[in-house]
Amino acid sequence: MAGHESTRVILTALAANVGIAVAKFVAAAITGSSAMLTEGVHSLVDSTNQVLLLYGQKRSKRPPDAVHALGYGRELYFWSFVVAILVFSLGAGVSLYEGILHLLHPEPTEDLLIAFIVLGVAIGLEGWSTIAALREFNDERGRKSVFRAIRDTKDAPNLIVLLENSGAIAGLLIAALGIGLSAVTGSPMYDGIASVLIGLVLAGTAVMLIVEAKGLLIGEAADPALVKELRRCIESRAEIVAVRELLTVHQAPDMVVAIIGVDFEDTISARAVEETVASIERDIAGAFPVVTRVYIRPMGQESAA
């Protein structure tokens, strides 16, 4: 379900950004606005990013093989990292360049009505896309704070869409303010300043995405609440003395690998150990579908030490 919802969120964002990018570039050509051109580049980068995320999702669903025994789930995190780099290098870089160029060689903005109409439509479309991403994000975060949920989330594509859209809405408001101030004061400098500010917003967003994508790419443990429930499920069995080790890692948002070291009762037979292991694996598969691989090994107290 999580993968299906993420795909829907990405497709919504892609549809919105393609339409927005075309409108912004047309408006930039008509008005000569630096901020509008910057916003057009921003939307074009966002559209490219969503295509990469869809590609990453498709690649991550490939089954395990001899080369990648645990599957290709982390490829989604690789493409998420690529997207974060693109936001920083292209989105922020082009915005800062265009803004500084406009400050050095200011040009007046024309046809302000067209510019504001395009900005208004863009804000509406970005809002539509943001609501879809925010709805899934809130479903996942539960009672956590927004900051804590951002740090804990394993759904990199949805986080990217949410942060990109939030940055896009901030950029649109800055562009509107810059164009408006240029019109009121008669100084085109405000348009260039708006482009620089948009670039800084994108740079900040990109840094957050890079940090999160890097953590997921090198491997993050499952949510502590899930780990606690896994431990409880195993330790409730009469054949188990204790869980000596419980390691988890996310291969993808909906793929967790669990490695469990278990101390069995010394009095049970080897056959009973095999049956208990098989029973634990079935129970975990039924109660925790996100845990797609489980490895259980006997581990006495001496081994744990």
C-alpha positions, 0 to 999 in steps of 0.5 A: 500500500505504501508503494502504491500511495507513493506512486500516486503522490509522485504522479500527482506532483509530476502532472502539476509540475509539467503544467507549471513549468510550461506556464512559467517559461511562457510567462518569463518570455513575455514578462522578462521576469528573472524570478519567473524564469527561475521558477520555471527552471525550478519546476523543470528540475522538479519534473525531472526529479519525479521521473527519476523517482518513478524510475527508482521505484520501478527498479527497486521492485526487481526480485533478488538474484545471485548478485543482489541476494537481498533485492534492489530495494535500496536503489530507490534511495540511490535515486532519491540521493541523485534527486537531492543533488539535482535540487542543489546543483540545478535548482539552487545553482541556476536560481542564484546565477540568474538572480545575481545576473539580474542584479548586475544587469537589471531589466524591467518586468512587463505584463505583470498581470500575466505574471501574477495569473501564472503565479496564482495558478502555480500556487494552486497546482502546487497546493494540490500536489502538496496536500496529496503528499501531506496526507500520506506523510501525516498518516505515517507520522501519527503523533510524532512531531513534524521534525521527528517524523521527517527524521524517522521516515523511510519513505524518501520519495514522499518526503522529497515531494513534500519538501520540494513542494513546500520549497516551491510554494515558498519560492512562488510567494517570494517571486510574487513579492519580488515582482510586486515590489519591482512594479511598485518601486519601479526598481527591477532589483527586487526581481533579482533579489527574489531569484537569489532568495528562491535559490537559497530556499532551494539550497536549504531544501536540498541539504535536508534531502541530501542528509535524509537520503544519505542516511537511508542509502547507507542503511537505517534501522526500522522504527523503534516501535516496530523493533519493540513489537518484534522483540515482544512477539518473540520473547512471548514464546515458552521456548525462548529464554531471551532475544540476545540481538535484534538488528533491522535495516530498511531495504526500501520503505516497505522492505525490512530485513531482520536479523535475530539472535535468540537464546533457546531453552536448553532442554528442547530438541533440535527439531523443536528449535527448527519448528519454533524458528519456522513458527516465528517466521510465519507469525512475523510475516503475518503480523509485520508485512513490512518485514520481508526477510527474517534470519534467526540464529541460536545465540546463548548468553556467552555468544551475546557477551 
